[in-house]
Amino acid sequence: MRVLVLGADGYLGWPTAMRFARLGHEVGVLDNMAKRAWELEVGARPLWPVEPLQSRVNAFAALGHGTMDVFVGDLTDYAFVSQVVREFRPDTIIHYAEQPSAPFSMMGREQCVRTQVNNVTGTLNLIWAMREHAPDAHLVKLGSMGEYGTPNIDIEEGPLPIEVKGRRDEIPFPKQPGSFYHLSKVHDSHNLTFAARTFGLRVTDLNQGIVYGTQTEETLLDRRLRTSVHYDQVFGTVLNRFCAESVSGRPLTVYGTGQQMRGFLNIRDTMQCVVLVSLNPARPGEFRVMNQFTEAFTILELAQLVQHTARQQLGLEVEIAHLENPRNELQQHYYNAKHEKLLELGLVPHHLTAETVGAMLRDFHEHRQHIDTSVLVPTVRWVRADPAPIAQG
Ligand SMILES: NC(=O)c1ccc[n+]([C@@H]2O[C@H](COP(=O)([O-])OP(=O)(O)OC[C@H]3O[C@@H](n4cnc5c(N)ncnc54)[C@H](O)[C@@H]3O)[C@@H](O)[C@H]2O)c1
């Protein structure tokens, strides 16, 4: 296949590009390096210095694993997107190229608008470029399990069957996300549903859980091939953040009670999922939804697993701190999300074991001198604190 990976400078995009190339596919990688600017903006740094995209592509080729076409530009620029799709002629497009952080989108009006314009416009441009130049290509779009929120019913993997006044139908699963970032993905899903129905595009919407992990088979090939791992309060996902806190002597920052339950997966399973989905594409006109996670845990369960593993395997005593929850979310809720379709396609999950957490902790420990402990504690609040009452008299 000719596979175009959008967002290939990022945490998931780079290992994905390497995976497809090693499997023998023709790979194109695209990014506008926006994430590197957002890092500077919020004062976040990856766990280790990350080589520029072009240098990683060169290193990968020099090691004999294959070449990649590199496209540097912005998905919100239609002339650029249209040219890349026309020239590269992809069979499959893996779309990771969005602003990926809920806290970033909640920092203020400006970051919120920027997130939605970036994410929604980029996906719309892609829809039109595909319609024009690659109508038979398969779009694999990364959404988030966070789009669903925490409804008091099972989360389906596809539409919700309903019965109203004796009549039956199926409707897109009603989503009640918890941030403007997640809403941008809900908007994408609506636009893509329409594009599949109207233009006959093939689309798979992968509602991905929270990813953890520092390494994939390909990043371990050479230090220059490492991917960008974040641990800070804006871009770091929770388990990666807990590992950084453990090795730098900080308490694990659990938001509220920690009873919030979420779906998780190992970065190695993200690689498996996107490959499986690409090899088994959606039909023309089909908008296919899959829930891409392997296990569900409460945040407190994760913290306890990290605490226990840090003590057992690294001899580190780690505390758990319950911070006032900066987000506006239910802390105790029902959670039962279906996630069968990827298993049916052949996904063999890497479960979250003490061994996995131990390997992550050792990676963070080796690079602990790079960890900036000033960016661990949340400062972005969903709801403004009430102003102090004005004194009377
Ligand atoms: N990491 C997770 O836990 C997780 C979970 C669920 C969903 N996702 C989704 O998966 C995707 C990849 O996540 P990630 O963690 O690798 O994020 P990331 O920020 O590391 O990678 C995204 C890349 O896209 C690029 N990008 C953003 N906007 C662009 C634009 N307009 N034009 C060109 N390039 C652009 C960025 O520069 C960045 O390199 C995102 O859409 C994210 O929302 C991630």
Ligand as a Chemical Component Dictionary entry (heavy atoms), coordinates in Angstrom:
data_LIG
# 
_chem_comp.id                   LIG 
_chem_comp.type                 NON-POLYMER 
_chem_comp.pdbx_formal_charge   0 
_chem_comp.three_letter_code    LIG 
# 
loop_
_chem_comp_atom.comp_id 
_chem_comp_atom.atom_id 
_chem_comp_atom.alt_atom_id 
_chem_comp_atom.type_symbol 
_chem_comp_atom.charge 
_chem_comp_atom.model_Cartn_x 
_chem_comp_atom.model_Cartn_y 
_chem_comp_atom.model_Cartn_z 
_chem_comp_atom.pdbx_ordinal 
LIG N1  N1  N 0  -1.650 10.035 22.704 1  
LIG C1  C1  C 0  -2.843 9.634  23.133 2  
LIG O1  O1  O 0  -2.995 9.130  24.251 3  
LIG C2  C2  C 0  -4.056 9.782  22.250 4  
LIG C3  C3  C 0  -5.280 9.232  22.682 5  
LIG C4  C4  C 0  -6.405 9.360  21.870 6  
LIG C5  C5  C 0  -6.308 10.019 20.661 7  
LIG N2  N2  N 1  -5.110 10.562 20.267 8  
LIG C6  C6  C 0  -5.057 11.248 18.985 9  
LIG O2  O2  O 0  -4.059 10.655 18.171 10 
LIG C7  C7  C 0  -3.417 11.655 17.375 11 
LIG C8  C8  C 0  -1.909 11.615 17.611 12 
LIG O3  O3  O 0  -1.648 11.846 18.987 13 
LIG P1  P1  P 0  -0.172 12.088 19.498 14 
LIG O4  O4  O 0  -0.180 11.807 20.954 15 
LIG O5  O5  O -1 0.778  11.391 18.613 16 
LIG O6  O6  O 0  -0.045 13.674 19.286 17 
LIG P2  P2  P 0  1.236  14.531 18.849 18 
LIG O7  O7  O 0  0.931  15.944 19.191 19 
LIG O8  O8  O 0  2.481  13.944 19.405 20 
LIG O9  O9  O 0  1.248  14.367 17.257 21 
LIG C9  C9  C 0  0.405  15.106 16.422 22 
LIG C10 C10 C 0  1.263  15.687 15.292 23 
LIG O10 O10 O 0  0.396  16.368 14.369 24 
LIG C11 C11 C 0  1.034  17.534 13.933 25 
LIG N3  N3  N 0  -0.009 18.488 13.508 26 
LIG C12 C12 C 0  -0.962 19.067 14.263 27 
LIG N4  N4  N 0  -1.710 19.900 13.529 28 
LIG C13 C13 C 0  -1.221 19.840 12.259 29 
LIG C14 C14 C 0  -1.569 20.483 11.052 30 
LIG N5  N5  N 0  -2.560 21.377 10.986 31 
LIG N6  N6  N 0  -0.854 20.188 9.926  32 
LIG C15 C15 C 0  0.172  19.300 9.977  33 
LIG N7  N7  N 0  0.548  18.662 11.107 34 
LIG C16 C16 C 0  -0.130 18.948 12.250 35 
LIG C17 C17 C 0  1.827  18.022 15.136 36 
LIG O11 O11 O 0  2.904  18.864 14.763 37 
LIG C18 C18 C 0  2.283  16.705 15.774 38 
LIG O12 O12 O 0  3.576  16.329 15.355 39 
LIG C19 C19 C 0  -4.056 12.982 17.754 40 
LIG O13 O13 O 0  -5.102 13.267 16.841 41 
LIG C20 C20 C 0  -4.620 12.708 19.125 42 
LIG O14 O14 O 0  -5.701 13.552 19.408 43 
LIG C21 C21 C 0  -3.987 10.449 21.032 44 
# 
loop_
_chem_comp_bond.comp_id 
_chem_comp_bond.atom_id_1 
_chem_comp_bond.atom_id_2 
_chem_comp_bond.value_order 
_chem_comp_bond.pdbx_ordinal 
LIG N1  C1  SING 1  
LIG C1  O1  DOUB 2  
LIG C1  C2  SING 3  
LIG C2  C3  SING 4  
LIG C2  C21 DOUB 5  
LIG C3  C4  DOUB 6  
LIG C4  C5  SING 7  
LIG C5  N2  DOUB 8  
LIG N2  C6  SING 9  
LIG N2  C21 SING 10 
LIG C6  O2  SING 11 
LIG C6  C20 SING 12 
LIG O2  C7  SING 13 
LIG C7  C8  SING 14 
LIG C7  C19 SING 15 
LIG C8  O3  SING 16 
LIG O3  P1  SING 17 
LIG P1  O4  DOUB 18 
LIG P1  O5  SING 19 
LIG P1  O6  SING 20 
LIG O6  P2  SING 21 
LIG P2  O7  DOUB 22 
LIG P2  O8  SING 23 
LIG P2  O9  SING 24 
LIG O9  C9  SING 25 
LIG C9  C10 SING 26 
LIG C10 O10 SING 27 
LIG C10 C18 SING 28 
LIG O10 C11 SING 29 
LIG C11 N3  SING 30 
LIG C11 C17 SING 31 
LIG N3  C12 SING 32 
LIG N3  C16 SING 33 
LIG C12 N4  DOUB 34 
LIG N4  C13 SING 35 
LIG C13 C14 SING 36 
LIG C13 C16 DOUB 37 
LIG C14 N5  SING 38 
LIG C14 N6  DOUB 39 
LIG N6  C15 SING 40 
LIG C15 N7  DOUB 41 
LIG N7  C16 SING 42 
LIG C17 O11 SING 43 
LIG C17 C18 SING 44 
LIG C18 O12 SING 45 
LIG C19 O13 SING 46 
LIG C19 C20 SING 47 
LIG C20 O14 SING 48 
# 
